[in-house]
Amino acid sequence: MSIDGARALAAKVLTDEALAKQINDAKTEAEFDAIVAKLGYTAKADEFKAAFKEAKDKQPISDDQLDQAAGGLSIVGVDYAFTATQTARA
């Protein structure tokens, strides 16, 4: 019942894949509550969802994500060939 507990749990889930799988496998709120209580956190499912979204939004973007978002096309030699052709015409 604590948003601070939910935030702490969300931060832990982002770094611990085994815990993330455990939380993800919970089918009901009762299962979620049992897992959370066993770990010593105090958080309800809705608080955790909000805290997890907040924590995930604050995470820095990975290099792979940055590569996917950067876009653009780089072909070595294409710009040089175009410039050489345009210079020769002038």
Secondary structure, DSSP 8 states (H G I E B T S, - for coil): --HHHHHHHHHHHHH-HHHHHHHHH--SHHHHHHHHHHHT----HHHHHHHHHHHHHHS---HHHHHHHH-----TTHHHHHHHHHHHH-
